[in-house]
C-alpha cells in the first residue's frame, strides 16, 4: 500500500527545482528530470554517489537509517576491481585500432563502420542488479524526511 502525502503544488515545484539544482551542482549534468537516475544518468558512481548522499542527508536532515547502500549502488571496489582494470589496460591498443578502422571505413560504408563501432571485443557490458535512485526518490526523501522510494508514495495536491 502506498503512503499518501498531501502537499501543495507550490511546495512540490519548489522541491523539484531545489533537487534539480542540487543534482546539477553535484553531477555537472544539465537537463535533469524526475526520472534521472543517480548512477546511470548522472554518472555519480562509487565515492561520488556516496558523497552526494552524505551531503544530501546533512543538508536536508534526512533519516537514512532504513537505507541500505549496497542495494542501490556499487562501491568503488565493485566498480573498479583489479581484474577489470587489468583487462582495460590490455585492450587499449585494440581500441585504438578499432577507432582507426572506424575512421577509415566511415566515409565509404556506413554498415561496415557501424559493425566496427559496435564491436566490443567479446566483453559483456556490466549490468547491475541494483535499484538506482532517481531524482524523484530524492524529492520523496526530502519531503518525508526519511528513506522511501518514490514508487511507494502517492502525492496528493491539497
N, C-alpha and C positions, 0 to 999 in steps of 0.2 A: 504494500500500500504506500502510495506517495504521500510525503509530507506536504501540507498546503501552507504556503507562505503568502500572506497578504501584504502588498506593497503598492505604493503609488507609481504611476508611470514615470514621474519626475525622478523618484529615487532610483528606479531601475535604470533609467537612462544615465543618471549621474554615475552609478556604479559601473555601468558598461563603459562609459568614456574613461573613467578613472582606471579601470582594469586594463583597458586597451593601451592607455598611456604607460602604465606600469610595465606591461609586457613589451611594448616598443622600446622602452628605456633599457630593459634587461636583455633583450634579444637583438636589438638593432634592426628588426624586421618592421616593415610597414604593411598596411592592409590586413591587419589582424582582426578577426571577427569571432563571434561566439563559438564557432566550431573549430577554431585554430587549435591544433594540438601542440602542447609544450615541447615534446621531444621531436616528433616527426615534422611539424610545420615550422616551428620556431628555432629548431636546431639547438635547443637547450638540453644538452646531454651530460650525463655524468655529474661532475662537480658543478657545472654551470646550472643545471636544474636544481641541484641541492642548495646552492647559494641563493637562487631565485626564490625557492620555497622558504628558506630561512628568513630572507628579507621580507617576504610576504607575510609570514606568521608574525614577525616582530612588528611590522608596520601597521597591520590591521588587527593585532591581538587575537589571533585565531587559535582555537583549541584543536590541535592536531594529534591529540592522544590516541584517537582511533585510526589514524593514518598509518598504513604500512608501506613504507617507501619501496621496498623490493617487489610489491605487487604492481607498482605503477611505472617504475623506472629502473634502468640498469645502472649499476655503479660504474665508476671509471674503470675498475678492474675487469668487469664483464665486457665492457665495450672494447677495450684495448688489451686483450690477452697477448702474451708473448708470441704465441703461435700465429695470430692474425697479423701482428706487426712484422714478424719474420717473413711470412708469405707475401705481404705487401712489398717489402723491400726486394724480395726475389723477383717479383713481377714488374717492377718499374721499367726495366729495359723493354719488356714486351708491350707495355702500354705506350711507350714512345714509338715503337714500330707500328702499333695499331693506329696511332694518331697520324703518322706519316702516310701510311697506306690509305687511310680515310681521306686525307687531303689530296692525294694523287688521284683517287678514283672519283671523288665528289663531282668534278666538272664533267665527267664522261658518263657516269652511270649512277643514278640515284639508288637503284636496287642493290648494287654491289657496295656502295658507300654505306647504305643502311645496314647491310649484313655485317660489314666490318665494325661499324659503330656499336651495334648491338652485341657483338661477341664479348663474352665475359670470362674467357679462359676457364670455363667449366667450374667456376666458383659460384656456389649458390648464394643469392642475396640473403642477408641475415633478416629473418622475420622474428620479431619479438612477440611474445605472448602476453606482454604487459598491457595494462589498461592505461593508456596515455591520457593524462589530464587535459582538458580543454579550457579555453578562456571562460566558457560557461560554467564549468566546475568551480573555477576560482571565484567567479562572481557569486555563486551559490555559497561557497565557504565564507566569503566576506559578509554576505547578508545574514547568514545563520550564525556566524561566529564560531563554527565548528566544521569538522570534516564531514562532507556529504556530497555524493556525486549528483550532478545536475539531473540525471535521468531519474533520480529518486525523489525529486521535488517538483511540485506544481506551483507556479507563481500565479496568483490571482490579483488583479488590479482592484484597488479599493478607491 
